[in-house]
Amino acid sequence: MKATNIRWDIDFDEVYEKLDEMTYEAAAEAIGVPAETYANMTTEERHDYAYDLFHHSPATLDEFMGLPNEVIIPDELNKPDDEYYVDDISDWLSDEYGFCHEGFVLEE
């Protein structure tokens, strides 16, 4: 069984924090601007640019934050006869990846 179409609940403050901790070169590459341009941007401009980029492309945001779009669910959580198994999978996703999610699809 796997969870697909995972929609992660990512707070943009966490995105900005990660971006601010990166080198100029790595951050520039991550958001797709030349390093020199990035170095000359204010923090507010960097954050605004990242917001626009990631707000319009959730898949790019997930990739930037290192979050998968689909994962294999451990066998011990595959208990469709248990009415709470989806809740258990939800908890496992949050625990495993450090972010809550806004939903997912289960596939056999």
Buried (B, 14 or more C-beta within 10 A) or exposed (E): BBBEEBEBEBEBEEBBEBBEEBEBEEBBBBBEBEBEEBEEBEEEEBBEBBBEBBEEEEEBBBBBBEBBBEBEBEEEBBBEEEEEBBEBBBEBBBEEBEBEBEEBEBEE
